[in-house]
């Protein structure tokens, strides 16, 4: 497992942007797929984005395609989520996740990565 700590959440107006960052510790970070999930109050956890260990392959949930971009920086042990054109429905706690499996598994409903961060709140005001 790797240890994950998210940062960058906050309050933003509709149409604004935020950049979340996830710092990872552990020597195997560079071999892990990484991803972001979110959970709004009263709702199930939702897949947001995932990226392969090399950064060369990315996946996005349908609701964020074209607005969010995930990137991985192995030299710094970080993975970022750039969020643009934010909407009130993007309001949620955002969680960073890591797993040695392929990133394509992150978006399957039954799959749960083996490492999670503590989450960071994103609030989009209307």
C-alpha positions as CSV (number, residue, x, y, z in Angstrom):
1,X,0.0,0.0,0.0
2,X,0.9,3.7,-0.3
3,X,-0.1,6.5,1.9
4,X,-2.0,9.3,0.3
5,X,-2.8,12.9,1.4
6,X,-5.0,15.2,-0.7
7,X,-5.0,19.0,-0.8
8,X,-6.4,21.8,-2.8
9,X,-10.1,21.6,-2.0
10,X,-12.2,24.6,-1.2
11,X,-15.1,26.8,-2.2
12,X,-15.5,28.1,-5.8
13,X,-18.2,29.6,-7.8
14,X,-20.0,27.9,-10.7
15,X,-17.7,28.0,-13.8
16,X,-14.6,28.3,-11.7
17,X,-11.6,26.0,-11.4
18,X,-9.7,24.1,-8.7
19,X,-6.7,21.9,-8.7
20,X,-6.5,19.0,-6.4
21,X,-3.2,17.3,-5.5
22,X,-2.5,14.0,-3.9
23,X,0.9,13.4,-2.3
24,X,1.9,9.7,-2.0
25,X,4.6,8.0,0.1
26,X,6.0,4.7,-0.6
27,X,8.7,3.4,-2.9
28,X,6.2,1.6,-5.3
29,X,4.3,4.8,-6.2
30,X,5.7,4.9,-9.7
31,X,4.2,1.4,-10.4
32,X,0.7,2.2,-9.2
33,X,-2.3,3.3,-11.1
34,X,-3.9,6.3,-9.4
35,X,-7.4,7.7,-9.4
36,X,-9.9,10.1,-8.0
37,X,-13.4,9.4,-6.6
38,X,-16.0,11.6,-5.0
39,X,-18.9,11.3,-2.7
40,X,-21.6,13.8,-2.1
41,X,-23.9,13.7,1.0
42,X,-26.5,11.0,0.7
43,X,-25.0,9.6,-2.5
44,X,-22.9,6.7,-3.5
45,X,-19.2,7.0,-4.2
46,X,-18.6,8.0,-7.8
47,X,-15.6,7.4,-10.0
48,X,-14.0,10.6,-11.4
49,X,-10.8,9.8,-13.1
50,X,-7.9,7.3,-13.2
51,X,-4.4,7.2,-14.7
52,X,-1.9,4.5,-15.4
53,X,1.4,4.1,-13.7
54,X,3.2,5.8,-16.6
55,X,0.7,8.5,-17.0
56,X,0.1,7.5,-20.6
57,X,-3.5,6.2,-20.2
58,X,-6.4,8.0,-18.6
59,X,-10.0,7.3,-17.9
60,X,-12.8,9.7,-16.9
61,X,-16.3,9.4,-15.6
62,X,-18.9,10.6,-18.0
63,X,-20.0,13.5,-15.9
64,X,-16.5,15.1,-15.9
65,X,-15.2,14.3,-19.4
66,X,-13.9,17.4,-21.1
67,X,-13.8,19.4,-17.9
68,X,-11.4,17.5,-15.6
69,X,-7.8,16.4,-16.3
70,X,-5.8,13.9,-14.3
71,X,-2.0,13.9,-14.3
72,X,0.7,11.9,-12.6
73,X,4.2,13.1,-11.6
74,X,6.3,10.2,-10.6
75,X,9.4,12.3,-9.8
76,X,7.4,14.2,-7.2
77,X,5.1,11.3,-6.1
78,X,2.0,13.3,-6.8
79,X,-1.2,13.0,-8.9
80,X,-3.3,16.1,-9.7
81,X,-6.8,16.7,-10.8
82,X,-7.4,19.9,-12.6
83,X,-11.1,20.8,-12.5
84,X,-12.5,23.4,-14.8
85,X,-16.0,24.7,-15.6
86,X,-17.1,23.5,-12.2
87,X,-20.8,23.0,-11.5
88,X,-22.8,22.8,-8.2
89,X,-23.3,19.0,-8.8
90,X,-19.5,18.6,-8.6
91,X,-19.8,19.4,-4.9
92,X,-18.4,16.5,-2.9
93,X,-15.6,15.1,-0.9
94,X,-12.9,14.1,-3.3
95,X,-10.7,11.1,-2.5
96,X,-7.4,10.0,-4.0
97,X,-6.9,6.3,-4.5
98,X,-4.0,4.0,-5.6
99,X,-3.8,0.4,-6.7
100,X,-1.3,-1.8,-8.5
101,X,-4.0,-2.9,-10.8
102,X,-4.8,-1.3,-14.2
103,X,-6.6,2.1,-14.2
104,X,-9.4,0.7,-16.3
105,X,-10.6,-1.2,-13.2
106,X,-11.1,2.0,-11.2
107,X,-14.3,2.8,-13.0
108,X,-16.0,-0.6,-12.5
109,X,-18.6,-0.4,-9.9
110,X,-17.4,-3.4,-7.9
111,X,-13.7,-2.5,-7.8
112,X,-12.1,-0.7,-4.8
113,X,-8.5,0.4,-4.9
114,X,-6.4,-0.8,-1.9
115,X,-5.1,2.6,-0.8
116,X,-7.2,5.8,0.0
117,X,-6.6,9.3,1.2
118,X,-8.6,11.0,3.8
119,X,-10.5,13.2,1.3
120,X,-10.8,16.9,0.6
121,X,-14.0,18.9,0.3
122,X,-14.9,20.7,-2.9
123,X,-17.9,23.0,-2.8
124,X,-19.2,24.8,-5.9
125,X,-21.7,27.6,-5.2
126,X,-24.4,28.5,-7.6
